[in-house]
């Protein structure tokens, strides 16, 4: 399995509903380092998994939707606790759509892993096949 990873970062504000979140129920900020790992069983005829520039542009475009935003105020997240795990899946869905619709080139990406790092000691990931 081949994998190409691009990295970016995003700064957000949000709050959580539910007693189990303790002080995080209040509005607070987070800065995430975001890794998007594109996977393929084989390289294409140019020895690529995916064009690194297109992959980075797609990640940056996705993150620009939420960067410097209070997620509590965005309609797309209405009623959701925007946990790190939730945001991993949301970013995955955005990038998977870009891949399926051919906006990242003709490469055959078979899987995608998104990792959000809150700090050097805490992170979450979401990984699934692109079908």
Sine and cosine of phi, psi and omega as CSV:
sin_phi,cos_phi,sin_psi,cos_psi,sin_omega,cos_omega
0.00,0.00,0.77,-0.64,0.08,-1.00
-0.99,-0.13,0.47,-0.88,0.00,-1.00
-0.55,-0.84,0.73,-0.69,0.10,-0.99
-0.87,-0.50,0.78,-0.62,-0.05,-1.00
-0.89,-0.46,0.70,-0.72,0.16,-0.99
-0.87,-0.49,0.44,-0.90,-0.09,-1.00
-0.76,-0.65,0.56,-0.83,0.09,-1.00
-0.50,-0.87,-0.09,-1.00,0.08,-1.00
-0.64,-0.77,0.36,-0.93,-0.02,-1.00
-0.57,-0.82,0.62,-0.78,0.05,-1.00
-0.91,-0.42,0.80,-0.61,-0.04,-1.00
-0.70,-0.72,0.25,-0.97,0.22,-0.98
-0.83,-0.55,0.51,-0.86,0.06,-1.00
-0.17,-0.99,0.13,-0.99,0.10,-0.99
-0.65,-0.76,0.24,-0.97,-0.01,-1.00
-0.85,-0.52,0.53,-0.85,0.10,-1.00
-0.99,-0.16,0.72,-0.70,0.06,-1.00
0.83,-0.56,0.72,-0.69,-0.03,-1.00
-0.84,0.55,-0.54,0.84,-0.06,-1.00
-0.89,0.45,-0.28,0.96,0.00,-1.00
-1.00,0.08,-0.10,1.00,0.07,-1.00
0.78,0.62,-0.77,-0.64,-0.06,-1.00
-0.91,0.41,-0.29,0.96,0.02,-1.00
-0.95,0.30,-0.04,1.00,0.11,-0.99
-0.92,0.38,-0.42,0.91,0.07,-1.00
-0.99,0.14,0.37,-0.93,0.02,-1.00
-0.89,0.46,0.74,-0.67,0.02,-1.00
-0.53,-0.85,0.28,-0.96,-0.02,-1.00
-0.97,-0.24,0.36,-0.93,0.08,-1.00
-0.54,-0.84,0.63,-0.78,0.14,-0.99
-0.90,-0.44,0.86,-0.50,-0.02,-1.00
-0.95,-0.32,0.67,-0.74,0.28,-0.96
-1.00,-0.01,0.80,-0.60,-0.12,-0.99
-0.90,-0.43,0.84,-0.55,0.09,-1.00
-0.95,-0.32,0.77,-0.64,0.11,-0.99
-0.90,-0.44,0.91,-0.42,-0.04,-1.00
-0.95,-0.32,0.90,-0.44,-0.02,-1.00
-1.00,-0.09,0.78,-0.63,-0.13,-0.99
-0.89,-0.45,0.57,-0.82,0.07,-1.00
-0.47,-0.88,0.58,-0.82,0.02,-1.00
-0.93,0.36,-0.54,0.84,-0.02,-1.00
-0.67,-0.74,0.40,-0.92,0.13,-0.99
-0.99,0.16,0.33,-0.94,0.06,-1.00
-0.99,0.16,-0.13,-0.99,-0.05,-1.00
-0.92,0.40,-0.23,0.97,0.04,-1.00
-0.98,-0.18,0.16,0.99,-0.05,-1.00
0.90,0.43,0.61,0.79,0.02,-1.00
-0.87,-0.49,0.50,-0.87,0.25,-0.97
-1.00,0.09,-0.73,0.69,0.01,-1.00
-0.32,-0.95,0.44,-0.90,0.05,-1.00
-0.92,0.40,0.86,-0.50,-0.09,-1.00
-0.88,0.47,-0.59,0.81,0.02,-1.00
-0.92,0.38,-0.71,0.71,0.04,-1.00
-0.90,0.44,-0.62,0.79,0.02,-1.00
-0.90,0.44,-0.71,0.70,0.00,-1.00
-0.92,0.40,-0.65,0.76,0.04,-1.00
-0.88,0.48,-0.66,0.76,0.00,-1.00
-0.91,0.41,-0.66,0.75,0.04,-1.00
-0.90,0.43,-0.73,0.69,0.01,-1.00
-0.87,0.49,-0.67,0.74,0.02,-1.00
-0.87,0.48,-0.69,0.72,0.01,-1.00
-0.90,0.44,-0.73,0.68,-0.03,-1.00
-0.92,0.39,-0.46,0.89,0.00,-1.00
-0.90,0.45,-0.37,0.93,0.04,-1.00
-0.91,0.41,-0.54,0.84,-0.08,-1.00
-0.91,-0.41,-0.20,0.98,-0.09,-1.00
-0.89,0.45,0.73,-0.68,-0.01,-1.00
0.86,0.52,0.48,0.88,0.01,-1.00
-0.90,-0.43,0.44,-0.90,0.20,-0.98
-1.00,0.01,0.94,-0.35,-0.09,-1.00
-0.89,0.45,-0.40,0.92,0.05,-1.00
-0.90,0.44,-0.37,0.93,-0.06,-1.00
-0.99,-0.12,-0.04,1.00,-0.03,-1.00
-1.00,-0.06,0.80,-0.60,0.00,-1.00
-0.84,0.55,-0.55,0.83,-0.05,-1.00
-0.90,0.44,-0.31,0.95,-0.01,-1.00
-0.91,-0.41,0.26,0.97,-0.03,-1.00
-0.81,0.58,0.80,-0.60,0.04,-1.00
0.98,0.18,0.06,1.00,-0.05,-1.00
-0.96,-0.27,0.58,-0.81,0.25,-0.97
-1.00,0.09,0.93,-0.36,-0.09,-1.00
-0.99,0.11,0.90,0.43,0.04,-1.00
-0.92,0.39,0.22,-0.98,0.05,-1.00
-0.85,0.52,-0.68,0.73,0.01,-1.00
-0.88,0.47,-0.70,0.71,0.02,-1.00
-0.87,0.50,-0.70,0.71,-0.02,-1.00
-0.91,0.41,-0.56,0.83,0.09,-1.00
-0.84,0.55,-0.76,0.65,-0.02,-1.00
-0.91,0.41,-0.62,0.78,0.01,-1.00
-0.89,0.46,-0.72,0.70,0.04,-1.00
-0.89,0.46,-0.68,0.73,0.04,-1.00
-0.82,0.57,-0.73,0.68,-0.03,-1.00
-0.88,0.47,-0.67,0.74,0.01,-1.00
-0.89,0.46,-0.73,0.69,-0.03,-1.00
-0.95,0.32,-0.59,0.81,0.04,-1.00
-0.88,0.47,-0.61,0.79,0.06,-1.00
-0.89,0.45,-0.68,0.73,0.04,-1.00
-0.86,0.51,-0.67,0.74,0.00,-1.00
-0.92,0.40,-0.78,0.63,-0.04,-1.00
-0.87,0.50,-0.56,0.83,-0.03,-1.00
-1.00,0.04,0.11,0.99,0.12,-0.99
0.97,0.23,0.23,0.97,-0.04,-1.00
-0.98,0.18,-0.11,0.99,0.05,-1.00
-0.95,-0.33,0.37,0.93,0.05,-1.00
1.00,-0.07,-0.02,-1.00,-0.12,-0.99
-1.00,0.08,0.23,0.97,-0.08,-1.00
-0.94,0.35,0.41,-0.91,-0.02,-1.00
-0.97,-0.23,0.99,0.11,0.06,-1.00
-1.00,0.07,0.81,-0.58,-0.05,-1.00
-0.97,-0.24,-0.29,0.96,-0.02,-1.00
-0.44,-0.90,0.32,-0.95,-0.04,-1.00
-0.56,-0.83,0.72,-0.69,0.06,-1.00
-0.84,-0.54,0.77,-0.64,0.07,-1.00
-0.90,-0.43,0.78,-0.62,0.05,-1.00
-0.83,-0.56,0.78,-0.62,0.10,-1.00
-0.93,-0.37,0.84,-0.54,0.01,-1.00
-0.97,-0.25,0.90,-0.44,0.06,-1.00
-0.98,0.19,-0.50,0.86,-0.01,-1.00
-0.31,-0.95,-0.09,-1.00,0.03,-1.00
-0.97,0.24,-0.11,0.99,-0.02,-1.00
-0.84,-0.54,0.05,1.00,-0.02,-1.00
-0.54,-0.84,0.80,-0.61,0.05,-1.00
-0.39,-0.92,0.23,-0.97,0.04,-1.00
-0.66,-0.75,0.39,-0.92,0.01,-1.00
-0.67,-0.74,0.40,-0.92,0.18,-0.98
-0.69,-0.73,0.77,-0.63,-0.02,-1.00
-0.70,-0.71,0.69,-0.72,0.05,-1.00
-0.39,-0.92,0.28,-0.96,0.07,-1.00
-0.96,0.26,0.49,-0.87,0.13,-0.99
-0.99,-0.12,0.91,-0.41,0.03,-1.00
-0.89,-0.45,0.00,0.00,0.00,0.00
